[in-house]
Amino acid sequence: MRLHLLGKGGSKSGDCPSLLATDQGTYVAQGWRTGRADTVEIPHLLTGFAEPDTYLGATLTDTGRGTFLVTGRPISEPDVLAQLTLADDESAIEIPKNRRAFYGAEAK
């Protein structure tokens, strides 16, 4: 799996929480560990880095402190982990990339 950095932020450390696109049509969220291998905590601002007309295809649970908890498949493959710079308190998960669709009525 190859990764492409879309954006990062939310921490004063260099490669802090990040959102990356994969060549598999998914996203990788690099965020703070939560005690569950399949869940990371990411700053709200990372969602704004999603590719045009897409969104993170996972439930985002607002923590009330400017972050979301998001769940996905834990990244454990050495070749994928080698593409990330994880801080000691971070891990990464793969989450679906969903396409946006407009369901409203036309403006009159």
C-alpha positions in Angstrom: 0.0 0.0 0.0 1.4 3.4 -1.0 0.5 6.5 1.0 0.1 10.1 0.0 0.1 12.9 2.7 -3.0 15.1 2.5 -2.5 17.1 5.6 -1.4 17.2 9.2 -1.9 19.3 12.3 -3.0 19.4 15.9 0.3 18.9 17.7 3.5 20.7 18.1 5.6 17.7 17.1 6.7 17.3 13.5 4.7 14.5 12.0 1.7 14.9 14.3 -1.7 13.5 13.5 -2.1 13.2 9.7 -4.5 12.2 7.0 -3.2 10.2 4.1 -4.7 8.7 1.0 -3.8 5.2 -0.1 -3.5 3.7 -3.6 -6.2 1.3 -2.5 -9.0 4.0 -2.4 -9.0 4.4 1.3 -7.6 6.8 3.9 -5.1 6.3 6.7 -5.6 8.3 9.8 -2.5 8.7 12.0 -3.6 9.9 15.5 -3.2 9.5 19.2 -3.5 6.1 20.8 -6.7 5.5 22.7 -6.1 2.1 24.4 -7.8 0.3 21.5 -5.7 -0.8 18.5 -8.6 0.0 16.1 -9.3 3.5 17.4 -7.3 6.7 17.2 -8.0 10.3 18.3 -7.6 12.9 15.6 -8.1 16.7 15.6 -11.2 18.0 13.9 -9.1 19.8 11.3 -7.9 16.6 9.7 -11.3 16.0 8.2 -10.9 19.1 6.1 -8.0 17.4 4.3 -10.2 14.8 2.7 -10.0 14.6 -1.1 -12.6 16.6 -3.0 -16.1 15.1 -3.1 -15.1 12.4 -0.5 -15.4 12.0 3.3 -14.1 9.7 6.0 -16.3 6.6 5.8 -16.2 5.9 9.5 -18.2 7.1 12.5 -16.5 10.2 14.1 -17.3 10.5 17.9 -16.7 14.1 19.1 -14.7 14.1 22.3 -15.8 17.7 23.2 -12.2 18.9 23.2 -11.6 19.6 19.5 -10.9 16.0 18.5 -12.8 12.9 17.2 -12.4 9.3 18.0 -12.4 7.2 14.8 -12.3 3.5 14.3 -10.8 1.4 11.5 -8.4 -1.4 10.6 -5.1 -1.1 12.6 -2.1 -0.6 10.3 0.5 -3.3 11.2 2.2 -4.0 7.8 5.9 -3.1 8.1 6.1 -1.6 4.6 3.2 0.8 5.4 4.4 1.7 8.9 7.8 2.5 7.3 6.1 5.3 5.3 4.8 6.9 8.6 6.7 8.8 11.3 4.7 7.8 14.4 5.3 9.5 17.8 5.4 7.3 20.8 1.8 8.1 21.6 0.5 7.5 18.1 -0.8 4.7 15.9 -2.5 4.5 12.5 -5.7 3.0 11.1 -7.1 2.5 7.6 -10.7 3.8 7.0 -12.9 3.8 4.0 -13.0 6.7 1.6 -16.7 7.4 0.7 -17.9 9.6 -2.2 -20.2 12.5 -1.4 -23.6 12.6 -3.2 -26.1 15.4 -3.2 -29.5 14.4 -2.0 -31.2 17.8 -1.7 -33.5 19.6 -4.1 -32.3 22.2 -6.6 -32.3 25.8 -5.3 -35.0 28.0 -6.9 
